[in-house]
Amino acid sequence: MDHHSLPAKLVLEKLRTSSHGLSQAEAARRLVQFGPNEIKEKKSVRPLAIFLGQFRSFVIGLLIAATAISFLLGEILDAFVILAIIILNGMLGFFQEYRAEKTIEALRKLTSLKAIVFRDGKEAEIPASQLVPGDVIRVETGQKVPADGRILEAFNLQTQEASLTGESLPLLKDAREIAAEARASDRTNMLFSSTIVVAGHGNAVVTQTGMQTEIGKIAALIQQQRPEPTPLQVRLKKLATLLGSITVAVCIIVFISGVIKSPEILRLLFAKDFLGFLHSARDLFLIAVSLAVAAIPEGLPVVVTIGLALGVRRMAAKNVLIRKLPSVETLGSTTVICSDKTGTLTKNEMTVKKIYTNGHEIDVTGSGYAIEGEFLSHGKKARKKDIEFLLKIGSLCNDARFIDGQLLGDPTEGALLVSAAKAGLLKESLEKSSPRLGEIGFTSERKRMSTQHRLGAKTYVFTKGAPDIILGYCNHIYESGRISKLTLQKRKEILAINQRFASEALRVLGFAFKHARVLEENGLVFIGLQAMIDPAREEVKGSIQRCKEAGIKVVMITGDHLATAQAIAKDLAIEGNAMEGAELAKISQKELEDQVERIGVYARVNPTDKMKIVEAFKSKGEVVAMTGDGVNDAPSLKRSDIGIAMGVTGTDVAKEASHMILTDDNFASIVHAIEEGRGVYDNLRKFIAFLLSGNIAEVLIIFFAIISGLPLPLAAIQLLVINLVTDGLPATALSADPFEPRAMKRRPVSSAEKIYGRMNAYLIYYPCLMTLVALSTFLYFINTGQSLVKAQTAVFLVITFFELYQAFSCRSLRYPVFKVGIFKNRYLNLAVVSSFLFAAAIVFIPSLNPIFKTAPLTLIEFGSIIAVSSAGFIYLELSKALQKPQI
């Protein structure tokens, strides 16, 4: 039912109640019928389910299969090592994601409050959860509204609905019915659950509770959202699928080739002696499994996890909290930031910027609720006596106050207190010297407020309100300490200034006074104007410029009026057309998709509008980040690729629906986070290039050895050592590599780009070179009469040293490593030294030879392998030096 479009009396009849409220018995019956006034929680995710969910990736599946096969073939050590890696990766992911499904619990906290209700004709305080439709409640300044309700009576009742609608200014409420098609943000005769009463008081009849309230509808939207895989998860899944497919294909080819080359095995197969066939083919099967072990980078999942975790830790030091590991990389791929205006791009603190008095326009410096600032006229300090009386009126004709630095009351009135404080006029001191004797409150019909004060031996009436209304009650003007007649020309001049201020998206108030013993509002003396705005954060403009340089589109989405949004957008250099929510609601999703990339500002929007915008960008293949702090932002935060909540002003709902939280509410921190995300992605590519190049080479080495009829050039345990120690330690160190220059000077990585794209030198030519050197070394040792174990040891060292050299080359995939500093990553230096010493130990320490199936080499042989293994490093550095880096 559209309760806002009906007279209050009819609403009471429809709800079968009265202005005196329900009886206790009827309320109890309705509580059974409608249920408690709570947000219903969707089925909770159990910790065990979260933990098991860590093992659903394709790579983990391959590793589990390899573990099982290793157990069956008696390779117990290999099996336990791989199993340990799988469990470690699962535990890391579990602890990072355990809190990921808390959104609805936060919404329930919003309704855990008390309500003042009329039951059996008497006023009582009850838990808000016990409210039912038909209850009559009383609300007053400072209270949180406990349920949706139709206003019955309102006395200067104003609510702050920024957390629900995005509207930064308080809304004046009254009991008059309004048009049925009015949007939620325009329903001035309705109260909405979880909004704040900032002024006045009133009574309302509860119309909706629980999931039927506006906040309940938002909860339902959140519950419908299913988390989508991040770009990194998509890329890694594609990589794992590719690796798995190639591995299976190569293993089958190797197995079939071996069977074809063995007449005995073929004879058993054609004779249908399957038991004999399986027994005879066991060695071939073992070879195929060894090849699979070589092809699958066992360390990849844990190295990726550790790399992302390091990024999370670095971001925490820059006021960014990441709630899910893959979100780190998603930041680096972000192409669009949809930013809420209030509290994100702006301070959510109204600030007086212009004053008109004594025939002069005065600029007011400073921002927000800080009392530091100056009054400048034509660039010079204005005289205090020229503005003092105006500022004093603004502070005294005012119901707001600051308590422990927090504003209690209307932000517009708060701005007047701050402007007066900048001139040394504090409200507490003024009220002591000029006590209030009476008042006439502000209403939407009157559009003004008046108070009566004693100043010394005289009594004054102070009035503030809409400038045109105030002028209508004035017949004199106060200028330069003198009162003169207010001429028609002067009225036009003041109204013209008011219009100019308004066109700049400033909210303008007019001020007047009179010396009178009776509190009345006629025959006033006009003294001036104060114009204010919720200002942009000082650092945001530079941050938006950095986004432009990085190829990231910034879009403002706000519940504020279009003129205000456009003024802020112009100040911040946000580019694009502007669209209001009413227009957005009329066009189809397809029409929005056609226009979305040309629009930079959306004004007067609701939560559904935000979802529509995010969907439009995502349909274009954009990676969308949404910033926000209110309840209304939660669905779009969760639906976007990365939701960014404000940590200081943000609601619990926004925080729990987000992927990351800004602990300082600073838009500039988003840019730092994006830069960090790009660096993390670059580092991911570095160690993926490092891991895959080695694994591809290992596959090629074994594959060509088998099809050539050679013995296995590596033992299975040696393959595992290379993959977990020689590869794993440097790869992990690369995840902490210092970021390359110009990360924020290039466009975001396309979500369609493969994570291993543009790596031909590393993934094709380098593995071929390593294969050639390794097999040549193997043949040299075999042909010179050396044992198979010693030949395998030589191949093991060739691969190891090739990889250790390459670790330094991977410090940059774009520039020669000498340009970025070959030894700047101390973790990599330590990892390379550790891997080198480990490889030397298992070769030269006799007690380790049997375990790792190695044999000692001479120092000349060892040194020769070190020298020849530098061929890969030399090739990679030359290839980068001879081509222009892609930034």
Secondary structure as the mmCIF struct_conf table of DSSP 4:
data_model
#
loop_
_struct_conf.conf_type_id
_struct_conf.id
_struct_conf.beg_label_comp_id
_struct_conf.beg_label_asym_id
_struct_conf.beg_label_seq_id
_struct_conf.end_label_comp_id
_struct_conf.end_label_asym_id
_struct_conf.end_label_seq_id
HELX_RH_3T_P HELX_RH_3T_P1 HIS A 3 SER A 5
BEND BEND1 LEU A 6 LEU A 6
HELX_RH_AL_P HELX_RH_AL_P1 ALA A 8 LYS A 14
TURN_TY1_P TURN_TY1_P1 LEU A 15 ARG A 16
TURN_TY1_P TURN_TY1_P2 SER A 19 HIS A 20
STRN STRN1 LEU A 22 LEU A 22
HELX_RH_AL_P HELX_RH_AL_P2 GLN A 24 PHE A 34
BEND BEND2 ASN A 37 GLU A 38
HELX_LH_PP_P HELX_LH_PP_P1 ILE A 39 ARG A 46
HELX_RH_AL_P HELX_RH_AL_P3 PRO A 47 GLY A 53
TURN_TY1_P TURN_TY1_P3 GLN A 54 PHE A 55
BEND BEND3 SER A 57 SER A 57
HELX_RH_AL_P HELX_RH_AL_P4 PHE A 58 LEU A 72
TURN_TY1_P TURN_TY1_P4 LEU A 73 GLY A 74
HELX_RH_AL_P HELX_RH_AL_P5 ILE A 76 GLU A 97
TURN_TY1_P TURN_TY1_P5 TYR A 98 GLU A 101
HELX_RH_AL_P HELX_RH_AL_P6 THR A 103 LEU A 110
TURN_TY1_P TURN_TY1_P6 THR A 111 THR A 111
BEND BEND4 LEU A 113 LEU A 113
STRN STRN2 LYS A 114 ARG A 119
TURN_TY1_P TURN_TY1_P7 ASP A 120 GLY A 121
STRN STRN3 LYS A 122 PRO A 127
HELX_RH_3T_P HELX_RH_3T_P2 ALA A 128 GLN A 130
TURN_TY1_P TURN_TY1_P8 PRO A 133 GLY A 134
STRN STRN4 VAL A 136 GLU A 140
TURN_TY1_P TURN_TY1_P9 THR A 141 GLY A 142
HELX_LH_PP_P HELX_LH_PP_P2 GLN A 143 GLN A 143
STRN STRN5 LYS A 144 LYS A 144
HELX_LH_PP_P HELX_LH_PP_P3 VAL A 145 VAL A 145
BEND BEND5 ALA A 147 ALA A 147
STRN STRN6 ASP A 148 GLN A 160
HELX_RH_AL_P HELX_RH_AL_P7 ALA A 162 THR A 165
BEND BEND6 LEU A 169 LEU A 169
STRN STRN7 LEU A 171 LEU A 172
BEND BEND7 ALA A 175 ALA A 175
TURN_TY1_P TURN_TY1_P10 ALA A 180 GLU A 181
HELX_RH_3T_P HELX_RH_3T_P3 ALA A 184 ASP A 186
TURN_TY1_P TURN_TY1_P11 THR A 188 ASN A 189
STRN STRN8 MET A 190 LEU A 191
TURN_TY1_P TURN_TY1_P12 SER A 193 SER A 194
STRN STRN9 ILE A 196 GLN A 208
HELX_RH_3T_P HELX_RH_3T_P4 GLY A 210 GLN A 212
BEND BEND8 THR A 213 THR A 213
HELX_RH_AL_P HELX_RH_AL_P8 GLU A 214 GLN A 224
HELX_LH_PP_P HELX_LH_PP_P4 PRO A 227 THR A 230
HELX_RH_AL_P HELX_RH_AL_P9 PRO A 231 LYS A 261
HELX_RH_AL_P HELX_RH_AL_P10 PRO A 263 PHE A 270
TURN_TY1_P TURN_TY1_P13 ALA A 271 LYS A 272
HELX_RH_AL_P HELX_RH_AL_P11 PHE A 274 SER A 280
TURN_TY1_P TURN_TY1_P14 ALA A 281 ALA A 281
HELX_RH_AL_P HELX_RH_AL_P12 ARG A 282 ALA A 295
BEND BEND9 ILE A 296 ILE A 296
TURN_TY1_P TURN_TY1_P15 GLU A 298 GLY A 299
HELX_RH_AL_P HELX_RH_AL_P13 LEU A 300 ALA A 316
TURN_TY1_P TURN_TY1_P16 ALA A 317 ASN A 319
STRN STRN10 VAL A 320 ILE A 322
BEND BEND10 ARG A 323 LYS A 324
TURN_TY1_P TURN_TY1_P17 LEU A 325 PRO A 326
HELX_RH_AL_P HELX_RH_AL_P14 SER A 327 SER A 333
STRN STRN11 VAL A 336 ASP A 340
HELX_RH_PI_P HELX_RH_PI_P1 LYS A 341 LEU A 345
STRN STRN12 THR A 346 THR A 346
BEND BEND11 ASN A 348 ASN A 348
STRN STRN13 THR A 351 THR A 357
TURN_TY1_P TURN_TY1_P18 ASN A 358 GLY A 359
STRN STRN14 HIS A 360 VAL A 364
TURN_TY1_P TURN_TY1_P19 GLY A 368 TYR A 369
STRN STRN15 PHE A 375 SER A 377
TURN_TY1_P TURN_TY1_P20 HIS A 378 GLY A 379
STRN STRN16 LYS A 380 LYS A 381
HELX_LH_PP_P HELX_LH_PP_P5 ALA A 382 ARG A 383
HELX_RH_AL_P HELX_RH_AL_P15 LYS A 384 LEU A 396
BEND BEND12 CYS A 397 CYS A 397
STRN STRN17 ARG A 401 ILE A 403
TURN_TY1_P TURN_TY1_P21 ASP A 404 GLY A 405
STRN STRN18 GLN A 406 LEU A 408
BEND BEND13 GLY A 409 GLY A 409
HELX_RH_AL_P HELX_RH_AL_P16 PRO A 411 ALA A 421
TURN_TY1_P TURN_TY1_P22 LYS A 422 GLY A 424
HELX_RH_AL_P HELX_RH_AL_P17 LYS A 427 SER A 433
BEND BEND14 SER A 434 SER A 434
STRN STRN19 ARG A 436 ILE A 440
TURN_TY1_P TURN_TY1_P23 SER A 444 ARG A 446
STRN STRN20 ARG A 448 LEU A 455
TURN_TY1_P TURN_TY1_P24 GLY A 456 ALA A 457
STRN STRN21 LYS A 458 GLY A 465
HELX_RH_AL_P HELX_RH_AL_P18 PRO A 467 GLY A 472
TURN_TY1_P TURN_TY1_P25 TYR A 473 TYR A 473
STRN STRN22 CYS A 474 GLU A 479
TURN_TY1_P TURN_TY1_P26 SER A 480 GLY A 481
STRN STRN23 ARG A 482 LYS A 485
HELX_RH_AL_P HELX_RH_AL_P19 LEU A 488 SER A 503
TURN_TY1_P TURN_TY1_P27 GLU A 504 ALA A 505
STRN STRN24 ARG A 507 HIS A 515
BEND BEND15 ARG A 517 VAL A 518
BEND BEND16 ASN A 522 GLY A 523
STRN STRN25 LEU A 524 ILE A 533
HELX_LH_PP_P HELX_LH_PP_P6 PRO A 535 PRO A 535
STRN STRN26 ALA A 536 ALA A 536
HELX_LH_PP_P HELX_LH_PP_P7 ARG A 537 ARG A 537
TURN_TY1_P TURN_TY1_P28 GLU A 538 GLU A 539
HELX_RH_AL_P HELX_RH_AL_P20 VAL A 540 GLU A 549
TURN_TY1_P TURN_TY1_P29 ALA A 550 GLY A 551
STRN STRN27 LYS A 553 ILE A 557
BEND BEND17 GLY A 559 ASP A 560
HELX_RH_AL_P HELX_RH_AL_P21 LEU A 562 LEU A 572
TURN_TY1_P TURN_TY1_P30 ALA A 573 ALA A 573
BEND BEND18 GLY A 576 GLY A 576
STRN STRN28 ASN A 577 GLU A 580
HELX_RH_AL_P HELX_RH_AL_P22 GLY A 581 LYS A 586
BEND BEND19 ILE A 587 ILE A 587
HELX_RH_AL_P HELX_RH_AL_P23 GLN A 589 GLN A 595
HELX_RH_3T_P HELX_RH_3T_P5 VAL A 596 ARG A 598
STRN STRN29 ILE A 599 ALA A 603
BEND BEND20 ARG A 604 ARG A 604
HELX_RH_AL_P HELX_RH_AL_P24 PRO A 607 SER A 619
TURN_TY1_P TURN_TY1_P31 LYS A 620 GLY A 621
STRN STRN30 VAL A 624 GLY A 628
BEND BEND21 GLY A 630 GLY A 630
HELX_RH_3T_P HELX_RH_3T_P6 VAL A 631 ASP A 633
HELX_RH_AL_P HELX_RH_AL_P25 ALA A 634 ARG A 639
BEND BEND22 SER A 640 ASP A 641
STRN STRN31 ILE A 642 MET A 646
TURN_TY1_P TURN_TY1_P32 GLY A 647 THR A 649
HELX_RH_AL_P HELX_RH_AL_P26 ASP A 652 ALA A 657
BEND BEND23 HIS A 659 HIS A 659
STRN STRN32 MET A 660 LEU A 662
TURN_TY1_P TURN_TY1_P33 THR A 663 ASP A 664
HELX_RH_AL_P HELX_RH_AL_P27 PHE A 667 ILE A 707
TURN_TY1_P TURN_TY1_P34 SER A 708 GLY A 709
HELX_LH_PP_P HELX_LH_PP_P8 LEU A 710 LEU A 712
BEND BEND24 PRO A 713 LEU A 714
HELX_RH_AL_P HELX_RH_AL_P28 ALA A 716 VAL A 721
HELX_RH_PI_P HELX_RH_PI_P2 ILE A 722 THR A 726
TURN_TY1_P TURN_TY1_P35 ASP A 727 ASP A 727
HELX_RH_AL_P HELX_RH_AL_P29 GLY A 728 LEU A 734
TURN_TY1_P TURN_TY1_P36 SER A 735 ALA A 736
HELX_LH_PP_P HELX_LH_PP_P9 ASP A 737 GLU A 740
TURN_TY1_P TURN_TY1_P37 PRO A 741 ARG A 742
HELX_RH_3T_P HELX_RH_3T_P7 ALA A 743 LYS A 745
BEND BEND25 ARG A 746 ARG A 746
HELX_LH_PP_P HELX_LH_PP_P10 ARG A 747 SER A 750
TURN_TY1_P TURN_TY1_P38 SER A 751 ALA A 752
BEND BEND26 GLU A 753 GLU A 753
TURN_TY1_P TURN_TY1_P39 ILE A 755 ARG A 758
HELX_RH_AL_P HELX_RH_AL_P30 ASN A 760 ASN A 760
HELX_RH_PI_P HELX_RH_PI_P3 ALA A 761 TYR A 765
HELX_RH_AL_P HELX_RH_AL_P31 TYR A 766 ASN A 783
TURN_TY1_P TURN_TY1_P40 THR A 784 GLY A 785
HELX_RH_AL_P HELX_RH_AL_P32 LEU A 788 SER A 809
TURN_TY1_P TURN_TY1_P41 CYS A 810 ARG A 811
BEND BEND27 LEU A 813 TYR A 815
HELX_RH_AL_P HELX_RH_AL_P33 VAL A 817 VAL A 820
TURN_TY1_P TURN_TY1_P42 ILE A 822 PHE A 823
HELX_RH_AL_P HELX_RH_AL_P34 ARG A 826 PHE A 844
HELX_RH_3T_P HELX_RH_3T_P8 PRO A 846 LEU A 848
HELX_RH_AL_P HELX_RH_AL_P35 ASN A 849 PHE A 852
TURN_TY1_P TURN_TY1_P43 LYS A 853 LYS A 853
HELX_RH_AL_P HELX_RH_AL_P36 LEU A 859 VAL A 868
TURN_TY1_P TURN_TY1_P44 SER A 869 SER A 870
HELX_RH_AL_P HELX_RH_AL_P37 ALA A 871 ALA A 881
TURN_TY1_P TURN_TY1_P45 LEU A 882 LEU A 882
BEND BEND28 GLN A 883 GLN A 883
#
